[in-house]
Amino acid sequence: MRTTIDIPKDLVDEAMKITNYGSKTELIKQALREIIQKHKIQALKQYKGKIDLNINLDHLRDRDENTGR
């Protein structure tokens, strides 16, 4: 998708210098990916302490060995 946006040159220059990306497009794509990832992590954090993950791995491993799966 093509779009025109006004981004302060100093921000782009600094980000390009820090990341060593070859193009502004790659820089913007990575920034968007990181924003999305950050929000997904925040969404997952709401479940902290609410999901019971009391899993007995020894039991699961024994079961797999006995069934051949």
C-alpha positions as CSV (number, residue, x, y, z in Angstrom):
1,M,0.0,0.0,0.0
2,R,1.4,3.4,-0.9
3,T,0.8,6.4,1.3
4,T,2.3,9.8,1.9
5,I,3.1,10.7,5.5
6,D,5.0,13.6,7.1
7,I,7.7,12.2,9.5
8,P,10.2,14.5,11.1
9,K,13.5,14.1,9.2
10,D,15.6,14.0,12.4
11,L,13.6,11.0,13.7
12,V,14.0,9.1,10.4
13,D,17.7,10.0,10.2
14,E,18.4,8.8,13.8
15,A,16.4,5.6,13.3
16,M,18.2,4.8,10.1
17,K,21.5,5.4,11.7
18,I,20.7,3.2,14.7
19,T,19.1,0.3,12.7
20,N,21.3,0.4,9.6
21,Y,18.2,-0.4,7.5
22,G,18.8,0.3,3.8
23,S,15.5,2.0,3.2
24,K,12.9,4.1,4.9
25,T,10.3,1.5,3.9
26,E,12.1,-1.3,5.8
27,L,12.5,1.1,8.8
28,I,8.8,1.8,8.9
29,K,7.8,-1.9,8.4
30,Q,10.0,-2.9,11.3
31,A,8.6,-0.1,13.5
32,L,5.1,-1.2,12.7
33,R,5.9,-4.9,13.5
34,E,7.4,-3.9,16.8
35,I,4.4,-1.8,17.8
36,I,2.1,-4.7,16.9
37,Q,4.3,-7.2,18.9
38,K,4.3,-4.8,21.9
39,H,0.6,-4.6,21.9
40,K,0.2,-8.4,21.6
41,I,2.5,-8.9,24.5
42,Q,0.5,-6.4,26.6
43,A,-2.7,-8.3,25.7
44,L,-1.2,-11.6,26.8
45,K,-0.1,-10.1,30.1
46,Q,-3.7,-9.6,31.2
47,Y,-3.9,-13.4,31.6
48,K,-1.0,-13.5,34.1
49,G,-2.1,-15.5,37.1
50,K,-5.5,-16.3,35.6
51,I,-4.5,-19.5,33.7
52,D,-3.6,-22.7,35.5
53,L,-0.5,-24.2,33.9
54,N,0.0,-26.8,36.5
55,I,1.3,-29.4,34.0
56,N,3.0,-32.6,35.0
57,L,5.6,-33.1,32.3
58,D,6.8,-36.4,33.7
59,H,3.2,-37.8,33.4
60,L,2.9,-36.5,29.8
61,R,6.2,-37.9,28.8
62,D,5.4,-41.3,30.3
63,R,2.1,-41.3,28.5
64,D,3.8,-40.6,25.2
65,E,6.3,-43.4,25.7
66,N,3.6,-45.9,26.6
67,T,1.4,-45.1,23.6
68,G,4.2,-44.8,21.1
69,R,3.1,-41.2,20.2
